[in-house]
Amino acid sequence: MTREIALLTNPTAGKGRARRVRNETLPLLHGAGWRVRSIEGRDAGEAADLARKAVADGVDALVVCGGDGLVHLALQVLAGTEVPLGILPAGTGNDAARSVGIPLRDPAGAAGRLLAWEPRRIDLARSGDRWFAAVLAAGFDAVVNERANEMTWPRGQMRYNLATLAELRTFEPLHYEIDLDGEQLQLQAMLVAIANGPSFGGGLRIAEGAILDDGLLDVVVIGPMSKRELVRTYPKLFRGTHVHHPQFSRHLARRVTVACPGIVGYADGERYGALPLTVECVPQALTVLT
């Protein structure tokens, strides 16, 4: 069947890898008889405008070639519509693609998932009029992101490594007020995360076991611990085994409000907004080609 898709690329994603992935994938899509409208914006605003125009023109799908930031942008266009999202992962984190089982380092394999055309409905999280697919970070990880964004040097992952070391020297447990479907909690924690999907930060499985279509948010709390213990626990996040730590707890809810003075939340790796934030799960809000 001939299909027409819009292929939105962030050419800077993955230090230029996105452009290479797009160029490798295009012949495969054309070879299957698909018509491809290849688009890229000079900035996020223009990229969003181009995506909205393509959807309004009636393309069969919006496919993004880039990282989680570009997926996040596409959600703002596609959430609540019937137009499916396809992902060609080419960023540094790729947690959205990881959560739906799309091959991360195999452009031909990712293109094959598109060509198979197997739509899957998944939930999204929403705060106000803004959507996210993976995790809202609202603790130590968010503080690190905020510091890193204020740094002009170095570039890439090293910036976040230095920001982590800088924050670790002085970070203390934070006081949170959390509302879970009307249940009120007050607690001290190193980190609170509101998760729709299982991972963030390039494979940190903070909400191991989170299900993308259960109609619920996973609210993860990492309670107070020493800095040494925090460093020791960090590698377990890549395996999801931190869930056995005595300071780990998980709550399920449809609607969550989290408040903590001075904290700015980050969702899908993007600066989301200062707390307090109210987040709700919107069941089956997005169709994904998996």
Contacts in CASP RR format, 6 or more apart in sequence:
PFRMAT RR
TARGET T0000
AUTHOR 0000-0000-0000
METHOD contacts of the structure
MODEL  1
MTREIALLTNPTAGKGRARRVRNETLPLLHGAGWRVRSIEGRDAGEAADL
ARKAVADGVDALVVCGGDGLVHLALQVLAGTEVPLGILPAGTGNDAARSV
GIPLRDPAGAAGRLLAWEPRRIDLARSGDRWFAAVLAAGFDAVVNERANE
MTWPRGQMRYNLATLAELRTFEPLHYEIDLDGEQLQLQAMLVAIANGPSF
GGGLRIAEGAILDDGLLDVVVIGPMSKRELVRTYPKLFRGTHVHHPQFSR
HLARRVTVACPGIVGYADGERYGALPLTVECVPQALTVLT
1 117 0 8 1.000
2 33 0 8 1.000
2 34 0 8 1.000
2 35 0 8 1.000
3 34 0 8 1.000
3 35 0 8 1.000
3 60 0 8 1.000
3 61 0 8 1.000
3 117 0 8 1.000
4 34 0 8 1.000
4 35 0 8 1.000
4 36 0 8 1.000
4 37 0 8 1.000
4 58 0 8 1.000
4 59 0 8 1.000
4 60 0 8 1.000
5 29 0 8 1.000
5 34 0 8 1.000
5 35 0 8 1.000
5 36 0 8 1.000
5 37 0 8 1.000
5 59 0 8 1.000
5 60 0 8 1.000
5 61 0 8 1.000
5 62 0 8 1.000
5 63 0 8 1.000
5 114 0 8 1.000
6 36 0 8 1.000
6 37 0 8 1.000
6 39 0 8 1.000
6 50 0 8 1.000
6 51 0 8 1.000
6 54 0 8 1.000
6 55 0 8 1.000
6 59 0 8 1.000
6 61 0 8 1.000
6 62 0 8 1.000
6 63 0 8 1.000
7 22 0 8 1.000
7 25 0 8 1.000
7 26 0 8 1.000
7 29 0 8 1.000
7 36 0 8 1.000
7 37 0 8 1.000
7 38 0 8 1.000
7 39 0 8 1.000
7 63 0 8 1.000
7 64 0 8 1.000
7 65 0 8 1.000
7 88 0 8 1.000
8 39 0 8 1.000
8 40 0 8 1.000
8 47 0 8 1.000
8 50 0 8 1.000
8 51 0 8 1.000
8 54 0 8 1.000
8 62 0 8 1.000
8 63 0 8 1.000
8 64 0 8 1.000
8 65 0 8 1.000
8 70 0 8 1.000
8 74 0 8 1.000
9 18 0 8 1.000
9 19 0 8 1.000
9 22 0 8 1.000
9 38 0 8 1.000
9 39 0 8 1.000
9 40 0 8 1.000
9 64 0 8 1.000
9 65 0 8 1.000
9 66 0 8 1.000
10 18 0 8 1.000
10 40 0 8 1.000
10 47 0 8 1.000
10 64 0 8 1.000
10 65 0 8 1.000
10 66 0 8 1.000
10 67 0 8 1.000
10 69 0 8 1.000
10 70 0 8 1.000
10 90 0 8 1.000
11 18 0 8 1.000
11 19 0 8 1.000
11 40 0 8 1.000
12 18 0 8 1.000
13 65 0 8 1.000
13 66 0 8 1.000
13 67 0 8 1.000
13 70 0 8 1.000
13 90 0 8 1.000
13 91 0 8 1.000
13 92 0 8 1.000
14 66 0 8 1.000
14 67 0 8 1.000
14 90 0 8 1.000
14 91 0 8 1.000
14 92 0 8 1.000
16 90 0 8 1.000
17 90 0 8 1.000
17 91 0 8 1.000
18 65 0 8 1.000
18 66 0 8 1.000
18 67 0 8 1.000
18 88 0 8 1.000
18 90 0 8 1.000
18 91 0 8 1.000
20 90 0 8 1.000
21 65 0 8 1.000
21 66 0 8 1.000
21 88 0 8 1.000
21 89 0 8 1.000
21 90 0 8 1.000
21 107 0 8 1.000
21 110 0 8 1.000
22 38 0 8 1.000
22 65 0 8 1.000
22 88 0 8 1.000
22 90 0 8 1.000
24 107 0 8 1.000
24 108 0 8 1.000
25 65 0 8 1.000
25 88 0 8 1.000
25 107 0 8 1.000
25 108 0 8 1.000
25 110 0 8 1.000
25 111 0 8 1.000
26 36 0 8 1.000
26 38 0 8 1.000
28 108 0 8 1.000
28 111 0 8 1.000
28 112 0 8 1.000
28 115 0 8 1.000
29 36 0 8 1.000
29 111 0 8 1.000
29 114 0 8 1.000
29 115 0 8 1.000
30 36 0 8 1.000
32 115 0 8 1.000
34 115 0 8 1.000
37 54 0 8 1.000
37 59 0 8 1.000
39 47 0 8 1.000
39 50 0 8 1.000
39 51 0 8 1.000
39 54 0 8 1.000
40 47 0 8 1.000
40 50 0 8 1.000
41 47 0 8 1.000
41 50 0 8 1.000
44 73 0 8 1.000
47 70 0 8 1.000
47 73 0 8 1.000
48 73 0 8 1.000
48 76 0 8 1.000
48 77 0 8 1.000
51 62 0 8 1.000
51 73 0 8 1.000
51 74 0 8 1.000
51 77 0 8 1.000
52 77 0 8 1.000
54 62 0 8 1.000
55 62 0 8 1.000
55 77 0 8 1.000
55 78 0 8 1.000
55 81 0 8 1.000
55 83 0 8 1.000
58 83 0 8 1.000
59 83 0 8 1.000
60 83 0 8 1.000
60 84 0 8 1.000
61 83 0 8 1.000
61 84 0 8 1.000
61 85 0 8 1.000
61 86 0 8 1.000
61 114 0 8 1.000
61 289 0 8 1.000
62 74 0 8 1.000
62 77 0 8 1.000
62 78 0 8 1.000
62 83 0 8 1.000
62 84 0 8 1.000
62 85 0 8 1.000
62 86 0 8 1.000
63 85 0 8 1.000
63 86 0 8 1.000
63 87 0 8 1.000
63 88 0 8 1.000
63 114 0 8 1.000
63 289 0 8 1.000
64 70 0 8 1.000
64 71 0 8 1.000
64 73 0 8 1.000
64 74 0 8 1.000
64 85 0 8 1.000
64 86 0 8 1.000
64 87 0 8 1.000
64 88 0 8 1.000
65 88 0 8 1.000
65 90 0 8 1.000
66 88 0 8 1.000
66 89 0 8 1.000
66 90 0 8 1.000
66 91 0 8 1.000
67 89 0 8 1.000
67 90 0 8 1.000
67 91 0 8 1.000
67 92 0 8 1.000
67 93 0 8 1.000
67 94 0 8 1.000
67 96 0 8 1.000
67 97 0 8 1.000
68 91 0 8 1.000
68 93 0 8 1.000
68 94 0 8 1.000
68 95 0 8 1.000
68 96 0 8 1.000
68 134 0 8 1.000
68 268 0 8 1.000
68 269 0 8 1.000
68 270 0 8 1.000
69 268 0 8 1.000
69 269 0 8 1.000
69 270 0 8 1.000
71 85 0 8 1.000
71 87 0 8 1.000
71 96 0 8 1.000
71 97 0 8 1.000
71 133 0 8 1.000
71 268 0 8 1.000
72 131 0 8 1.000
72 132 0 8 1.000
72 133 0 8 1.000
72 267 0 8 1.000
72 268 0 8 1.000
72 269 0 8 1.000
72 270 0 8 1.000
74 85 0 8 1.000
75 85 0 8 1.000
75 124 0 8 1.000
75 131 0 8 1.000
75 132 0 8 1.000
75 133 0 8 1.000
75 268 0 8 1.000
75 286 0 8 1.000
76 130 0 8 1.000
76 131 0 8 1.000
78 84 0 8 1.000
78 85 0 8 1.000
78 286 0 8 1.000
78 287 0 8 1.000
79 124 0 8 1.000
79 126 0 8 1.000
79 131 0 8 1.000
79 282 0 8 1.000
79 285 0 8 1.000
79 286 0 8 1.000
80 282 0 8 1.000
80 285 0 8 1.000
80 286 0 8 1.000
82 287 0 8 1.000
83 287 0 8 1.000
84 119 0 8 1.000
84 287 0 8 1.000
84 288 0 8 1.000
84 289 0 8 1.000
85 286 0 8 1.000
85 287 0 8 1.000
85 288 0 8 1.000
85 289 0 8 1.000
86 114 0 8 1.000
86 288 0 8 1.000
86 289 0 8 1.000
87 96 0 8 1.000
87 97 0 8 1.000
87 100 0 8 1.000
87 102 0 8 1.000
87 110 0 8 1.000
87 288 0 8 1.000
87 289 0 8 1.000
88 107 0 8 1.000
88 110 0 8 1.000
88 111 0 8 1.000
88 114 0 8 1.000
89 97 0 8 1.000
89 98 0 8 1.000
89 102 0 8 1.000
89 103 0 8 1.000
89 104 0 8 1.000
89 110 0 8 1.000
92 156 0 8 1.000
92 157 0 8 1.000
92 202 0 8 1.000
93 201 0 8 1.000
93 202 0 8 1.000
93 203 0 8 1.000
94 104 0 8 1.000
94 202 0 8 1.000
95 134 0 8 1.000
95 135 0 8 1.000
95 197 0 8 1.000
95 199 0 8 1.000
95 200 0 8 1.000
95 201 0 8 1.000
95 202 0 8 1.000
95 203 0 8 1.000
95 268 0 8 1.000
96 133 0 8 1.000
96 134 0 8 1.000
96 268 0 8 1.000
97 104 0 8 1.000
97 110 0 8 1.000
98 104 0 8 1.000
98 199 0 8 1.000
98 202 0 8 1.000
98 203 0 8 1.000
99 133 0 8 1.000
99 134 0 8 1.000
99 197 0 8 1.000
99 198 0 8 1.000
99 199 0 8 1.000
99 212 0 8 1.000
100 120 0 8 1.000
100 122 0 8 1.000
100 212 0 8 1.000
100 288 0 8 1.000
100 290 0 8 1.000
101 290 0 8 1.000
102 110 0 8 1.000
102 113 0 8 1.000
102 290 0 8 1.000
103 109 0 8 1.000
103 110 0 8 1.000
103 113 0 8 1.000
113 289 0 8 1.000
113 290 0 8 1.000
114 289 0 8 1.000
116 289 0 8 1.000
117 289 0 8 1.000
118 289 0 8 1.000
118 290 0 8 1.000
119 287 0 8 1.000
119 288 0 8 1.000
119 289 0 8 1.000
120 213 0 8 1.000
120 287 0 8 1.000
120 288 0 8 1.000
120 289 0 8 1.000
120 290 0 8 1.000
121 213 0 8 1.000
121 284 0 8 1.000
121 286 0 8 1.000
121 287 0 8 1.000
121 288 0 8 1.000
122 133 0 8 1.000
122 212 0 8 1.000
122 213 0 8 1.000
122 284 0 8 1.000
122 285 0 8 1.000
122 286 0 8 1.000
122 287 0 8 1.000
122 288 0 8 1.000
123 196 0 8 1.000
123 212 0 8 1.000
123 213 0 8 1.000
123 214 0 8 1.000
123 215 0 8 1.000
123 281 0 8 1.000
123 282 0 8 1.000
123 283 0 8 1.000
123 284 0 8 1.000
123 285 0 8 1.000
123 286 0 8 1.000
124 131 0 8 1.000
124 132 0 8 1.000
124 133 0 8 1.000
124 196 0 8 1.000
124 281 0 8 1.000
124 282 0 8 1.000
124 285 0 8 1.000
124 286 0 8 1.000
125 131 0 8 1.000
125 132 0 8 1.000
125 133 0 8 1.000
125 136 0 8 1.000
125 194 0 8 1.000
125 196 0 8 1.000
125 217 0 8 1.000
125 267 0 8 1.000
125 279 0 8 1.000
125 280 0 8 1.000
125 281 0 8 1.000
125 282 0 8 1.000
126 132 0 8 1.000
126 279 0 8 1.000
126 280 0 8 1.000
126 281 0 8 1.000
126 282 0 8 1.000
126 285 0 8 1.000
127 136 0 8 1.000
127 267 0 8 1.000
127 272 0 8 1.000
127 277 0 8 1.000
127 278 0 8 1.000
127 279 0 8 1.000
127 280 0 8 1.000
128 278 0 8 1.000
130 267 0 8 1.000
130 272 0 8 1.000
131 282 0 8 1.000
131 285 0 8 1.000
132 196 0 8 1.000
132 267 0 8 1.000
132 268 0 8 1.000
132 270 0 8 1.000
132 272 0 8 1.000
133 196 0 8 1.000
133 197 0 8 1.000
133 268 0 8 1.000
133 286 0 8 1.000
134 195 0 8 1.000
134 196 0 8 1.000
134 197 0 8 1.000
134 199 0 8 1.000
134 200 0 8 1.000
134 267 0 8 1.000
134 268 0 8 1.000
135 193 0 8 1.000
135 194 0 8 1.000
135 195 0 8 1.000
135 196 0 8 1.000
135 197 0 8 1.000
135 199 0 8 1.000
135 200 0 8 1.000
135 206 0 8 1.000
135 207 0 8 1.000
135 267 0 8 1.000
135 268 0 8 1.000
136 193 0 8 1.000
136 194 0 8 1.000
136 195 0 8 1.000
136 265 0 8 1.000
136 266 0 8 1.000
136 267 0 8 1.000
136 272 0 8 1.000
136 277 0 8 1.000
136 279 0 8 1.000
137 145 0 8 1.000
137 191 0 8 1.000
137 193 0 8 1.000
137 200 0 8 1.000
137 265 0 8 1.000
137 266 0 8 1.000
137 267 0 8 1.000
137 269 0 8 1.000
138 191 0 8 1.000
138 192 0 8 1.000
138 193 0 8 1.000
138 194 0 8 1.000
138 258 0 8 1.000
138 260 0 8 1.000
138 263 0 8 1.000
138 265 0 8 1.000
138 266 0 8 1.000
138 275 0 8 1.000
138 277 0 8 1.000
139 174 0 8 1.000
139 189 0 8 1.000
139 190 0 8 1.000
139 191 0 8 1.000
139 192 0 8 1.000
139 193 0 8 1.000
139 260 0 8 1.000
139 263 0 8 1.000
139 265 0 8 1.000
140 167 0 8 1.000
140 171 0 8 1.000
140 190 0 8 1.000
140 191 0 8 1.000
140 230 0 8 1.000
141 191 0 8 1.000
141 193 0 8 1.000
141 200 0 8 1.000
141 201 0 8 1.000
141 266 0 8 1.000
142 263 0 8 1.000
142 264 0 8 1.000
142 265 0 8 1.000
142 266 0 8 1.000
143 167 0 8 1.000
143 171 0 8 1.000
143 263 0 8 1.000
144 160 0 8 1.000
144 163 0 8 1.000
144 164 0 8 1.000
144 167 0 8 1.000
145 160 0 8 1.000
145 163 0 8 1.000
145 266 0 8 1.000
145 269 0 8 1.000
145 271 0 8 1.000
146 264 0 8 1.000
146 266 0 8 1.000
146 271 0 8 1.000
147 163 0 8 1.000
147 166 0 8 1.000
147 167 0 8 1.000
148 159 0 8 1.000
148 160 0 8 1.000
148 162 0 8 1.000
148 163 0 8 1.000
149 271 0 8 1.000
151 159 0 8 1.000
151 162 0 8 1.000
151 163 0 8 1.000
153 159 0 8 1.000
154 162 0 8 1.000
168 227 0 8 1.000
168 230 0 8 1.000
168 231 0 8 1.000
171 190 0 8 1.000
171 227 0 8 1.000
173 188 0 8 1.000
173 189 0 8 1.000
173 190 0 8 1.000
173 223 0 8 1.000
173 224 0 8 1.000
174 188 0 8 1.000
174 189 0 8 1.000
174 190 0 8 1.000
174 260 0 8 1.000
174 263 0 8 1.000
175 186 0 8 1.000
175 187 0 8 1.000
175 188 0 8 1.000
175 260 0 8 1.000
175 261 0 8 1.000
176 185 0 8 1.000
176 186 0 8 1.000
176 187 0 8 1.000
176 188 0 8 1.000
176 189 0 8 1.000
176 192 0 8 1.000
176 221 0 8 1.000
176 258 0 8 1.000
176 259 0 8 1.000
176 260 0 8 1.000
177 184 0 8 1.000
177 185 0 8 1.000
177 186 0 8 1.000
177 258 0 8 1.000
177 259 0 8 1.000
177 260 0 8 1.000
177 276 0 8 1.000
178 184 0 8 1.000
178 185 0 8 1.000
178 186 0 8 1.000
178 187 0 8 1.000
178 192 0 8 1.000
178 219 0 8 1.000
178 256 0 8 1.000
178 257 0 8 1.000
178 258 0 8 1.000
178 259 0 8 1.000
179 185 0 8 1.000
179 255 0 8 1.000
179 256 0 8 1.000
179 257 0 8 1.000
179 258 0 8 1.000
179 278 0 8 1.000
180 219 0 8 1.000
180 251 0 8 1.000
180 253 0 8 1.000
180 256 0 8 1.000
181 253 0 8 1.000
181 254 0 8 1.000
181 255 0 8 1.000
181 256 0 8 1.000
183 253 0 8 1.000
187 221 0 8 1.000
187 223 0 8 1.000
188 223 0 8 1.000
188 224 0 8 1.000
189 221 0 8 1.000
189 222 0 8 1.000
189 223 0 8 1.000
189 224 0 8 1.000
190 222 0 8 1.000
190 223 0 8 1.000
190 224 0 8 1.000
190 225 0 8 1.000
190 230 0 8 1.000
190 247 0 8 1.000
191 220 0 8 1.000
191 221 0 8 1.000
191 222 0 8 1.000
191 223 0 8 1.000
192 219 0 8 1.000
192 220 0 8 1.000
192 221 0 8 1.000
192 222 0 8 1.000
192 258 0 8 1.000
192 260 0 8 1.000
193 200 0 8 1.000
193 206 0 8 1.000
193 207 0 8 1.000
193 219 0 8 1.000
193 220 0 8 1.000
194 217 0 8 1.000
194 218 0 8 1.000
194 219 0 8 1.000
194 256 0 8 1.000
194 258 0 8 1.000
194 279 0 8 1.000
195 206 0 8 1.000
195 207 0 8 1.000
195 210 0 8 1.000
195 217 0 8 1.000
195 218 0 8 1.000
195 219 0 8 1.000
195 220 0 8 1.000
196 210 0 8 1.000
196 212 0 8 1.000
196 217 0 8 1.000
196 218 0 8 1.000
196 281 0 8 1.000
197 207 0 8 1.000
197 210 0 8 1.000
197 211 0 8 1.000
197 212 0 8 1.000
197 218 0 8 1.000
198 205 0 8 1.000
198 206 0 8 1.000
198 207 0 8 1.000
198 208 0 8 1.000
198 209 0 8 1.000
198 210 0 8 1.000
199 205 0 8 1.000
199 206 0 8 1.000
199 207 0 8 1.000
200 206 0 8 1.000
200 268 0 8 1.000
200 269 0 8 1.000
201 269 0 8 1.000
203 237 0 8 1.000
203 238 0 8 1.000
204 237 0 8 1.000
204 238 0 8 1.000
205 237 0 8 1.000
205 238 0 8 1.000
205 239 0 8 1.000
205 240 0 8 1.000
206 220 0 8 1.000
206 237 0 8 1.000
206 242 0 8 1.000
207 218 0 8 1.000
207 220 0 8 1.000
207 250 0 8 1.000
208 240 0 8 1.000
208 242 0 8 1.000
208 243 0 8 1.000
209 218 0 8 1.000
210 218 0 8 1.000
213 283 0 8 1.000
213 284 0 8 1.000
215 254 0 8 1.000
215 281 0 8 1.000
215 283 0 8 1.000
216 252 0 8 1.000
216 253 0 8 1.000
216 254 0 8 1.000
216 281 0 8 1.000
217 252 0 8 1.000
217 253 0 8 1.000
217 254 0 8 1.000
217 255 0 8 1.000
217 256 0 8 1.000
217 279 0 8 1.000
217 280 0 8 1.000
217 281 0 8 1.000
218 250 0 8 1.000
218 251 0 8 1.000
218 252 0 8 1.000
219 250 0 8 1.000
219 251 0 8 1.000
219 252 0 8 1.000
219 253 0 8 1.000
219 256 0 8 1.000
219 258 0 8 1.000
220 248 0 8 1.000
220 249 0 8 1.000
220 250 0 8 1.000
221 248 0 8 1.000
221 249 0 8 1.000
221 250 0 8 1.000
221 251 0 8 1.000
222 233 0 8 1.000
222 242 0 8 1.000
222 245 0 8 1.000
222 247 0 8 1.000
222 248 0 8 1.000
223 247 0 8 1.000
223 248 0 8 1.000
223 249 0 8 1.000
224 247 0 8 1.000
225 233 0 8 1.000
225 247 0 8 1.000
233 242 0 8 1.000
233 245 0 8 1.000
236 242 0 8 1.000
236 245 0 8 1.000
242 248 0 8 1.000
243 250 0 8 1.000
254 280 0 8 1.000
254 281 0 8 1.000
255 278 0 8 1.000
255 279 0 8 1.000
255 280 0 8 1.000
255 281 0 8 1.000
256 278 0 8 1.000
256 279 0 8 1.000
256 280 0 8 1.000
257 276 0 8 1.000
257 277 0 8 1.000
257 278 0 8 1.000
257 279 0 8 1.000
258 275 0 8 1.000
258 276 0 8 1.000
258 277 0 8 1.000
258 279 0 8 1.000
259 275 0 8 1.000
259 276 0 8 1.000
260 275 0 8 1.000
260 276 0 8 1.000
261 275 0 8 1.000
262 274 0 8 1.000
262 275 0 8 1.000
263 274 0 8 1.000
263 275 0 8 1.000
264 271 0 8 1.000
264 272 0 8 1.000
264 273 0 8 1.000
264 274 0 8 1.000
264 275 0 8 1.000
265 271 0 8 1.000
265 272 0 8 1.000
265 273 0 8 1.000
265 274 0 8 1.000
265 275 0 8 1.000
265 277 0 8 1.000
266 272 0 8 1.000
END
